[in-house]
Each structure stands twice: as structure tokens, then as C-alpha cells.
């Protein structure tokens, strides 16, 4: 996959300093042996399967989009790490780069991801579908930016516990859910003109990303003294607004409730999809989050 990105990069007049930085990031993203790489194999294969099941044709028609989306996802994750000042940044960036260079590299990675959409062959996929994909891509990224802005500027000033939790849920759905909406929904947009199917897969992707973010927030809260906008923080603020003294570990029980609610929603959504696609989606959620009981233990 990295070779395809390098080929696209070679088509642009990029000066050697940035080219070297982008090569480093691309190689890091596509070659690292980690849990993310294992997830990549599972999710990549699942999305490609869904494309074929919906009548999209051969996988090669979808590859430019999947490469673009994975590159985009890596850039967005890197931006989140940079803004949160995560120590893992040294694994991603060259250690001699400045803070300003890091932001420039992320911007360039995003542009490279978007440039990969140029490689979608309109002889294999209808031009109207490619146009709709670009609209989904841009609108979802604007929403992701709004979620990140809320994360960076959140002020907990709500009196109702429900308002607090909705404030948090809106943030992670925008921040992470919209990115996965592009992945799941983009595959559907390129494969079919059936709008209910597209809508269902957009929502399913949104839930997938939201649950991943919820999981990450709980893990981060265990190691960070002052976590950013997170479920633990929202739960604590909601408890204060309610006036009730609830145990700290209650956030994990609440997380289990959130998981179950979202997974039940996904089960309803998949019923509108072809049977084979239902199995792929439910298997993907099971692999990522386990059953209701297993997902609770992962939190």
C-alpha cells in the first residue's frame, strides 16, 4: 500500500525535505506491527467485502479509496496526539522536527490522503458516485474538526446530567464517529445508489468510531492526571450536577450501558442490509468490541 502512496507523491512537485518526512510517516503507518495493524487487516478486508456484496465489483476499484481513508485516519489520529501532547509522538515523527513542522506534516498527510481520491477510476466507478463520496469526505471532516474543537475548548457548565452526557456524546460522535462514517459510508456510496443502504452504513460507521473513541477515553483516563474531554470526566460532572454521590467505578457500569445501547442500535440498522453484509458487519463489531459482556470487561 505504501508503494501506491509513494507513486502518487511522485506525481507532485514536492521538495525533498517534505518528501522525506512524508515517506517516514507513510512507512510508519503501513508497516508497524501493532494491534492497529491487526485491526487494519480485519477492517480493510471487511470493507472490501461489503463493497463487493453491495454490487461494487472488484476490490481493485475500491483500493484508492481505502488507501486514502487509512491515510486520512492516521493523519487525524496524529493530530489528536499532537494536540494532546502525547509522548507517543516520538514514535510517529522524526525526533528532530519542530512543533510547527509536525503540524505541516499532518496537513501534508491529509492532502496526500485527499489526493489519493484522484486515483479512483471513473471507468470502474460511476462519476456521480465519486462526486458524492467527495461530498461525504469533506462534510464529515468538517464535523470531525468541530468535535476536536469541542474537545480542546470544552467548558463543563451544564446543570442537567443528561445535558452533560449529551455534550460529551456529541463531541466523540463528531470527532471519531464522522471519520469512520467516511470509511463505512464511503464504501457504500461507491458501491450502490441505494440511499437507505448508504444511510445505514454511514450510521454504522459512526457508531463504530464512537465506540472506539469511548474505549480510548476510558483507557486514557486511567493514565492521565488531567484527561481531555472524556467519558470519565463527563460522568463525574454529571454526578455533580445530579447531586448524587456515586462510586467512581460506576463509570465502567455506565460505559457498559452505553455499549449495549449502541450495539442494539447497530443490530437494528443491519437488518436493512443484505444478509451477507449483515454477517460481515456484526462479525466486525464482535471482533472489535466483543459481545455485550466482553465489551464491558474491555473497559
Secondary structure, 3 states (H helix, E strand, C coil): CHHHHHHHHHCCCCCHHHHHHHHHHHHHHHHCCCHHHHHHHHHHHHHHHHHHHCCCCCHHHCHHHHHHHHHHHHHHHHHHHHHCCCCCHHHHCCCCCCHHHHHHHHHHHHHHHHHHHHHCCCCCCCHHHHHHHHHHHHHHHHHHHHHHHHHHHCCCCCCCHHHHHHHHHHHHHHHHHHHHHHHHHHHHHHHCCCHHHHHHHHHHHHHHHHHHHHHHHHHHHCCCCCCCCCHHHHHHHHHHHHCCCCCCCHHHHHHHHHHHHHHHHHHHHHCCCCHHHHHHHHHHHHHHHCCHHHHHHHC
